[in-house]
Amino acid sequence: MEIEAWETLINGTNCPMCANKSPMNLLLPLPSGRAILLDDRDFKGYLILEYRRHVTEITDLSPQERSQLAEDVNACASALQSALHPNKINYVILGNEVPHLHVHIIPRYFDDGWWGKPTWLRPADRKLTLSAEDYDKLRETLLIAFRVAGRI
């Protein structure tokens, strides 16, 4: 990537997260941002919590904002635990491709086919999606878990 292109990502003028005002896979808004539900059959319930404004580092947040982000990550993890019962949840903050603060909240299952390996090592051509019906059921299951927890 050219440095000029990187700079437009860093300063937000060409940020894909900022540009996408209404993501189709929005699960729900949270105080710190929006929870996006990925369509991923291996890692059912894979969420990305996109921060509500363009910042690139967690150090750009005030103490109150960091606290709210942690609370929202916890709310996502709690919903995943209660609804889907994964064997483990991974939490990842990278930003070297899209430098807009976001947290990957990835439920892991012993039978996900990638147990013990980082999810990003899975080749793109091995990614499986859910049927539209299964995705809609998953979405509703997670929304119910958020409702029961008093998050919506």
C-alpha positions in Angstrom: 0.0 0.0 0.0 1.3 3.5 -0.8 1.8 5.9 2.0 -0.7 8.4 0.6 -3.4 5.7 0.5 -2.5 4.7 4.1 -2.8 8.4 5.2 -6.3 8.6 3.9 -7.3 5.6 5.9 -5.6 6.9 9.0 -7.2 10.4 8.8 -10.6 8.9 8.0 -11.1 10.5 4.6 -11.1 7.0 2.9 -12.2 4.9 5.8 -14.5 2.1 4.7 -16.1 1.8 8.2 -16.9 5.5 8.3 -18.2 5.4 4.7 -20.6 2.5 5.4 -23.4 4.4 7.2 -25.8 1.5 7.0 -24.1 -1.9 7.0 -26.4 -4.7 5.9 -25.1 -7.0 8.6 -25.6 -4.6 11.5 -26.7 -6.6 14.5 -27.3 -3.7 16.8 -26.0 -0.3 17.9 -24.2 -0.1 21.3 -23.1 3.0 23.2 -19.5 2.6 21.9 -20.3 1.7 18.4 -22.1 -0.9 16.3 -22.0 -4.6 16.5 -21.7 -6.2 13.0 -22.6 -9.9 12.6 -20.4 -11.6 10.1 -21.8 -14.5 7.9 -19.3 -17.2 8.8 -20.3 -20.8 9.2 -17.1 -21.9 10.9 -17.2 -19.2 13.6 -20.9 -18.8 14.1 -21.6 -15.5 15.9 -18.4 -13.7 14.8 -19.0 -10.1 15.7 -17.0 -6.9 14.9 -17.6 -4.0 17.2 -16.8 -0.9 15.2 -16.1 2.2 17.3 -18.6 5.0 16.8 -16.2 7.6 15.5 -13.0 7.5 13.6 -10.1 6.8 15.9 -7.2 4.5 15.1 -5.9 3.5 18.6 -7.4 2.6 21.9 -5.1 5.3 23.4 -7.2 7.9 21.4 -10.1 7.2 23.7 -10.8 8.9 27.0 -10.9 6.7 30.1 -14.7 6.8 30.0 -14.8 5.8 26.3 -12.3 2.9 27.0 -14.5 1.8 29.8 -17.6 1.8 27.7 -15.9 0.0 24.9 -14.9 -2.7 27.4 -18.4 -2.9 28.7 -19.8 -3.3 25.1 -17.2 -6.0 24.3 -18.3 -7.8 27.5 -22.0 -7.4 26.4 -21.2 -9.0 23.1 -19.2 -11.9 24.7 -22.0 -12.5 27.2 -24.6 -12.7 24.5 -22.5 -15.1 22.5 -21.8 -17.3 25.6 -25.5 -17.5 26.6 -26.9 -18.0 23.1 -24.2 -20.1 21.4 -22.1 -21.7 24.1 -18.7 -21.5 22.3 -15.7 -23.3 23.8 -13.7 -20.1 23.8 -14.1 -16.5 22.6 -11.1 -14.7 21.0 -10.8 -10.9 21.2 -8.6 -9.2 18.5 -7.8 -5.6 17.8 -5.5 -5.2 14.8 -6.1 -2.2 12.4 -3.2 -2.8 10.0 -5.7 -3.2 7.1 -8.5 -0.9 8.2 -7.1 1.6 10.8 -10.5 2.4 12.4 -10.7 1.1 16.0 -12.7 -2.1 16.0 -12.7 -5.3 18.0 -13.1 -8.8 16.5 -15.1 -10.9 18.9 -14.8 -14.5 17.6 -16.5 -17.5 19.1 -14.4 -20.6 18.8 -15.7 -24.1 18.7 -13.7 -27.4 19.0 -15.2 -28.5 15.7 -14.8 -25.2 13.8 -12.0 -26.7 11.7 -9.5 -24.2 12.8 -9.2 -24.9 16.5 -5.8 -23.9 17.8 -5.0 -21.7 14.9 -5.6 -18.0 14.3 -8.8 -17.4 12.3 -6.9 -15.2 9.8 -4.8 -18.1 8.6 -7.9 -19.7 7.0 -7.6 -19.2 3.3 -10.3 -17.0 1.8 -11.5 -19.8 -0.5 -12.2 -22.0 2.6 -14.6 -19.5 4.2 -18.1 -20.9 4.4 -21.3 -18.9 4.8 -24.6 -19.7 6.4 -27.8 -20.2 4.5 -30.0 -17.0 4.5 -32.4 -18.9 6.9 -29.6 -19.9 9.3 -28.1 -16.4 9.3 -31.5 -14.9 10.1 -32.0 -17.5 12.9 -28.5 -16.7 14.3 -29.2 -13.0 14.2 -32.5 -13.4 16.0 -31.0 -15.7 18.6 -28.3 -13.1 19.4 -30.8 -10.3 19.6 -32.8 -12.3 22.1 -29.7 -12.8 24.2 -29.0 -9.1 24.2 -32.6 -8.4 25.1 -32.6 -10.9 28.0 -29.4 -9.3 29.3 -31.1 -5.9 29.2 -28.8 -4.5 26.4 -31.6 -3.5 24.1 
